[in-house]
């Protein structure tokens, strides 16, 4: 978050995350599937 890569809103001393913005950010950051069937899965 210090690099401001994850979308957030600062509210006082708290950070708030919009689930829709996080989902869109993850979709943009996801690498294309290379045919190995593991894209989008944590290992």
Secondary structure as UniProt FT lines:
FT   TURN            2..3
FT   STRAND          9..11
FT   TURN            12..13
FT   STRAND          14..16
FT   HELIX           19..29
FT   TURN            39..40
//
